[in-house]
Amino acid sequence: MTDDEEANLMLDMMNNPGMTSEMISNNLVDLFIAGLDSTAMALTFLFYQLARSPDKQEKLFDEIRDHIPVSGHIQEDVLFHLPYLKACLKESLRLVFPVSIGSTRILNKDIQLLGYNIPKGCIVAGGNSVIGKDPTYFHHPKEFLPERWLRTGQTHIHGFAQLPFGFGPRDCIGKRFAEMEVYICVAKIVRNYRITLPEGLTDIQYIYQTFATPEKPFSLHLQHRSTG
């Protein structure tokens, strides 16, 4: 039973005469795999990076403490005042790029790129997972340095060096929603807990399935903060 006044995605799709059972199934698969799994993995790696960089985590906590309450709702406009939180997400996505290749396009016309003739129909991949670790574009590429994304950090980052959500009219339709989920979740956790690594865990390996995924399960420790 559902409340008729409550928004219901499943009922909306079922009541739409233009939606077939296959289309509904495909949409739900996209929602759970692309929408949930991708965000869960982004959170996993960001929490890991914060745990292994306690100085960065404390800097993030200082920013969050000034704007986020210990409990209760987070107002949307508050997120505009959390540049370091956004920088932490960008840096984590740079270190562990969410997909194996990056933005991929099939050319609809012949082009010339850096002196190479590339014919129509060829697949061109951006290779952002490699570019993100290239010292040509990022100084100290192996380090977790959220500061590089702040105006006071690295002087210039090429606009196409980091595209975790793609680019243009075919970029990720869930980008804003995913980012909002991550910001709220991280703000709530870091506001109330200190994240640490279990003894002996210094590095995690990851593999690409649909998205970057830890090769083996691992745990993180949460210590309640006493700071109000």
Order of alpha helices (4+ residues) and beta strands (2+ residues): alpha-alpha-alpha-alpha-alpha-beta-beta-beta-beta-alpha-alpha-beta-beta-beta-beta
